[in-house]
Amino acid sequence: MHLLVSTPGRVYTYSQIYQLVWQEYPHGDITNIIYCMVRRLKQKLKKVDVNAEHIISSVKEVGYCL
């Protein structure tokens, strides 16, 4: 969440998110890993505010942004 909040509007690819969060080079298909982590973040945000989950936007087949 800190990564997206620190640069609102910037689109991060799946690989960039993986590298910046786990600080290692991604091996194989990491799309599902990132999808699951973002989904969990959205669920936590939804508990705070019903509309809060929509602040994280998916950029189809690219990544995510705030």
HELIX and SHEET records of a PDB file:
HELIX    1   1 HIS A    2  SER A    6  1                                   5    
HELIX    2   2 TYR A   14  TRP A   22  1                                   9    
HELIX    3   3 THR A   31  VAL A   48  1                                  18    
HELIX    4   4 ALA A   52  ILE A   55  5                                   4    
SHEET    1   A 3 TYR A  12  THR A  13  0                                        
SHEET    2   A 3 GLY A  63  CYS A  65 -1                                        
SHEET    3   A 3 SER A  57  VAL A  59 -1                                        
END                                                                             
